[in-house]
Amino acid sequence: MRSRPIRLLLSALMGAGLAFAPVSAVAAPTATAPAAKDVGAADGCYTWSGTLSEGSSGEAVRQLQIRVAGYPGTGSQIAIDGQFGPATKAAVQRFQSAYGLAADGVAGPATFSKIYQLQDDDCTPVNFTYAELNRCNSDWSGGKVSAATARANALVTMWKLQAMRHAMGDKPITVNGGFRSVTCNSNVGGATNSRHLYGHAADLGAGSQGFCALAKAARNHGFTEILGPGYPGHDDHTHVAGGGGRFWSAPSCGI
């Protein structure tokens, strides 16, 4: 876990009753004003005020959906659309259960406090970074979508990986790459319609888990594309991605 001295300072300031401006982050809105009695100290990335439940809507819901994107249920993914429907409620319940919280599907102080523990001030989950998800260039340009969209898609991918990591015993997951520009994709011989071009994808090293264990776990965490051992060109890594449709193929792993 990376050090977060800024958050400790923010918490100290809140405890003293002092006001301050939250840290801004790309691909995340300016944090809302904190409601200390509801959610505790303000967070450097994004602060929720009050509670969210089925029927809620808006940016606060969309931000929540990003953080629970890795809990959609086997073979599914949730829409990041700012609408708190049944699928979002179920994802929140799975997130709550995964961390030993009361699984009522209502996102309140305990749920948000756990999310704050799990994210850094740039909104990435504590165990993954933008740098890991983009080894192609520094500005996310040149893909099939705008740089901002590619970066936003990569953020959702990271939160899915965070959920998967926790489910697998919180052992490190090795990310060998993610987003690619058209040029980077061509240089490595990627498919012309690769989901890497959209920021949806990540290629995983074996780590301590092994390629097949990673491929099997990915089925439960919002990845609609899983390619691994036995699929052409994927014996040396496990590829996971979000996006439309579903295609899973890792024949050597029984997938």
C-alpha positions as CSV (number, residue, x, y, z in Angstrom):
1,M,0.0,0.0,0.0
2,R,1.4,3.4,-0.9
3,S,1.9,6.1,1.7
4,R,-0.8,8.7,2.0
5,P,0.5,11.5,4.1
6,I,-1.9,14.0,2.6
7,R,-5.0,12.0,3.8
8,L,-3.6,11.8,7.3
9,L,-3.1,15.6,7.3
10,L,-6.7,16.1,6.0
11,S,-8.1,13.8,8.7
12,A,-6.2,15.8,11.3
13,L,-7.5,19.1,10.0
14,M,-11.0,17.8,10.1
15,G,-10.6,16.6,13.6
16,A,-9.6,20.2,14.5
17,G,-12.7,21.6,12.8
18,L,-10.7,23.4,10.1
19,A,-12.0,23.8,6.5
20,F,-9.9,23.1,3.5
21,A,-10.1,22.6,-0.3
22,P,-10.0,19.0,-1.4
23,V,-7.3,17.8,-3.8
24,S,-8.5,17.7,-7.4
25,A,-7.9,14.6,-9.6
26,V,-8.2,13.9,-13.3
27,A,-11.2,11.8,-14.2
28,A,-12.9,12.6,-10.9
29,P,-15.0,15.7,-10.0
30,T,-14.1,18.2,-7.3
31,A,-15.0,16.6,-4.0
32,T,-18.3,17.6,-2.5
33,A,-18.4,19.4,0.9
34,P,-18.0,16.8,3.6
35,A,-20.8,16.0,6.1
36,A,-18.7,15.0,9.1
37,K,-21.5,13.4,11.0
38,D,-22.3,11.2,8.0
39,V,-19.0,10.2,6.4
40,G,-16.2,11.4,8.6
41,A,-13.1,13.2,7.4
42,A,-13.1,14.5,3.8
43,D,-11.2,12.4,1.3
44,G,-8.5,13.6,-1.0
45,C,-10.2,12.1,-4.1
46,Y,-13.9,12.4,-3.6
47,T,-16.2,12.8,-0.6
48,W,-19.7,11.4,-0.4
49,S,-22.3,13.2,1.7
50,G,-25.2,11.3,3.2
51,T,-26.2,7.9,2.0
52,L,-27.1,6.4,-1.4
53,S,-29.6,3.7,-2.0
54,E,-31.7,2.2,-4.8
55,G,-33.4,5.0,-6.6
56,S,-30.6,7.5,-6.1
57,S,-29.0,9.1,-9.1
58,G,-26.3,11.6,-10.1
59,E,-22.5,11.9,-9.9
60,A,-22.2,10.6,-6.4
61,V,-23.8,7.3,-7.6
62,R,-21.5,7.2,-10.7
63,Q,-18.5,7.6,-8.4
64,L,-19.7,4.8,-6.2
65,Q,-20.3,2.5,-9.3
66,I,-16.7,2.9,-10.3
67,R,-15.6,1.7,-6.9
68,V,-17.9,-1.4,-6.8
69,A,-17.4,-2.2,-10.5
70,G,-15.6,-5.4,-9.5
71,Y,-18.6,-6.8,-7.7
72,P,-21.2,-7.4,-10.4
73,G,-21.6,-11.1,-9.9
74,T,-20.3,-13.9,-12.1
75,G,-20.3,-13.1,-15.8
76,S,-21.8,-9.6,-15.4
77,Q,-20.7,-6.0,-15.3
78,I,-22.6,-3.0,-13.9
79,A,-23.2,0.2,-15.9
80,I,-21.3,3.3,-14.8
81,D,-24.3,5.5,-15.5
82,G,-25.2,7.3,-12.3
83,Q,-28.4,5.3,-11.8
84,F,-28.6,3.3,-8.5
85,G,-30.7,0.3,-9.7
86,P,-30.9,-3.3,-8.7
87,A,-27.6,-4.2,-10.2
88,T,-25.8,-1.4,-8.3
89,K,-27.5,-2.4,-5.1
90,A,-26.4,-6.0,-5.6
91,A,-22.8,-4.9,-6.3
92,V,-22.8,-2.7,-3.1
93,Q,-24.0,-5.7,-1.1
94,R,-21.2,-7.9,-2.5
95,F,-18.7,-5.2,-1.7
96,Q,-20.0,-4.9,1.8
97,S,-19.9,-8.7,2.3
98,A,-16.4,-8.8,1.0
99,Y,-15.2,-6.4,3.7
100,G,-17.3,-7.7,6.6
101,L,-19.9,-4.9,6.5
102,A,-23.6,-5.1,7.0
103,A,-24.7,-6.1,3.5
104,D,-27.9,-4.0,3.1
105,G,-27.1,-2.5,-0.3
106,V,-27.2,1.0,1.1
107,A,-24.0,3.0,0.8
108,G,-23.5,4.9,4.0
109,P,-20.7,5.9,6.4
110,A,-19.3,2.4,6.9
111,T,-19.2,1.7,3.1
112,F,-17.7,5.1,2.3
113,S,-15.1,4.8,5.0
114,K,-13.9,1.5,3.6
115,I,-13.7,3.0,0.1
116,Y,-11.7,5.9,1.5
117,Q,-9.2,3.3,2.9
118,L,-9.0,1.6,-0.5
119,Q,-8.3,4.6,-2.6
120,D,-5.4,7.1,-3.1
121,D,-5.8,10.8,-3.7
122,D,-5.8,10.4,-7.5
123,C,-8.8,8.1,-7.2
124,T,-6.9,4.9,-8.1
125,P,-7.2,1.9,-5.7
126,V,-4.3,1.7,-3.4
127,N,-2.8,-1.4,-5.0
128,F,-2.8,-0.2,-8.6
129,T,-1.5,2.9,-10.5
130,Y,-2.2,4.7,-13.8
131,A,1.5,4.0,-14.7
132,E,0.9,0.3,-14.6
133,L,-2.2,0.6,-16.8
134,N,-0.4,2.7,-19.4
135,R,3.1,1.7,-20.5
136,C,2.6,3.2,-23.9
137,N,2.7,7.0,-23.5
138,S,2.3,9.7,-20.9
139,D,-1.0,11.3,-22.0
140,W,-3.3,8.4,-23.0
141,S,-3.6,9.7,-26.5
142,G,-3.8,7.9,-29.9
143,G,-6.2,5.1,-29.0
144,K,-9.7,4.5,-30.3
145,V,-11.3,6.9,-27.8
146,S,-10.3,10.3,-26.4
147,A,-7.5,10.4,-23.9
148,A,-9.9,11.3,-21.1
149,T,-12.2,8.3,-21.9
150,A,-9.2,5.9,-22.1
151,R,-8.0,7.0,-18.7
152,A,-11.5,6.8,-17.2
153,N,-11.9,3.3,-18.6
154,A,-8.5,2.3,-17.1
155,L,-9.7,3.6,-13.7
156,V,-12.7,1.2,-13.8
157,T,-10.4,-1.6,-14.8
158,M,-8.2,-0.9,-11.8
159,W,-11.1,-1.1,-9.4
160,K,-12.1,-4.4,-10.9
161,L,-8.6,-5.6,-10.3
162,Q,-8.7,-4.4,-6.7
163,A,-11.8,-6.5,-6.1
164,M,-10.2,-9.5,-7.7
165,R,-7.0,-9.0,-5.7
166,H,-9.0,-8.9,-2.4
167,A,-11.0,-12.1,-3.4
168,M,-7.7,-13.9,-4.1
169,G,-6.3,-13.2,-0.6
170,D,-4.9,-9.7,-1.2
171,K,-1.8,-11.1,-2.9
172,P,-0.2,-8.7,-5.4
173,I,-1.4,-8.9,-9.0
174,T,1.2,-8.2,-11.6
175,V,0.1,-5.8,-14.4
176,N,2.3,-5.9,-17.4
177,G,0.4,-3.3,-19.4
178,G,-3.0,-1.8,-20.3
179,F,-3.9,1.1,-22.6
180,R,-2.3,1.2,-26.0
181,S,-2.3,3.8,-28.7
182,V,-2.9,2.5,-32.3
183,T,0.9,2.8,-32.8
184,C,1.8,0.9,-29.6
185,N,-0.8,-1.7,-30.4
186,S,0.6,-2.2,-33.9
187,N,4.1,-2.5,-32.5
188,V,3.2,-5.4,-30.3
189,G,1.1,-7.1,-32.9
190,G,-2.2,-6.5,-31.2
191,A,-5.6,-7.0,-32.8
192,T,-6.9,-4.0,-34.7
193,N,-10.0,-4.0,-32.5
194,S,-8.1,-4.7,-29.2
195,R,-9.8,-3.5,-26.1
196,H,-6.4,-2.1,-25.1
197,L,-7.1,0.7,-27.5
198,Y,-10.0,1.8,-25.3
199,G,-8.3,1.6,-21.9
200,H,-10.5,-1.4,-20.9
201,A,-7.8,-4.0,-20.8
202,A,-5.0,-5.3,-18.7
203,D,-2.4,-8.0,-19.3
204,L,-1.5,-9.9,-16.1
205,G,1.7,-11.7,-15.2
206,A,1.5,-15.1,-13.4
207,G,2.5,-13.7,-10.1
208,S,2.0,-16.1,-7.2
209,Q,-1.5,-17.0,-8.3
210,G,-0.7,-18.4,-11.8
211,F,-2.3,-17.6,-15.1
212,C,-5.3,-20.0,-14.8
213,A,-6.2,-18.8,-11.3
214,L,-6.3,-15.3,-12.5
215,A,-8.4,-16.1,-15.5
216,K,-10.9,-18.0,-13.4
217,A,-11.2,-15.3,-10.8
218,A,-11.7,-12.6,-13.4
219,R,-15.0,-14.2,-14.3
220,N,-16.5,-12.9,-11.0
221,H,-15.2,-9.3,-11.2
222,G,-16.7,-7.6,-14.2
223,F,-14.4,-8.7,-16.9
224,T,-16.3,-9.5,-20.1
225,E,-13.1,-10.5,-22.0
226,I,-10.8,-13.1,-20.6
227,L,-8.0,-14.6,-22.7
228,G,-5.4,-17.0,-21.2
229,P,-3.4,-20.2,-21.6
230,G,-4.6,-22.2,-24.6
231,Y,-5.8,-19.1,-26.5
232,P,-3.4,-18.2,-29.3
233,G,-0.7,-15.8,-28.1
234,H,-1.8,-15.9,-24.5
235,D,0.2,-18.7,-22.9
236,D,2.5,-16.2,-21.3
237,H,-0.1,-13.9,-19.7
238,T,-3.8,-13.5,-18.8
239,H,-5.7,-10.8,-20.6
240,V,-8.7,-9.3,-18.9
241,A,-11.0,-6.5,-20.2
242,G,-14.3,-4.8,-19.8
243,G,-16.5,-3.4,-22.6
244,G,-19.4,-4.8,-24.6
245,G,-20.1,-8.4,-25.3
246,R,-18.5,-11.4,-23.7
247,F,-15.7,-13.6,-24.9
248,W,-13.8,-15.9,-22.5
249,S,-11.2,-18.3,-23.8
250,A,-8.5,-20.0,-21.8
251,P,-8.8,-23.6,-22.9
252,S,-5.9,-24.8,-20.9
253,C,-7.6,-23.5,-17.8
254,G,-11.0,-25.0,-18.6
255,I,-12.5,-21.7,-19.7
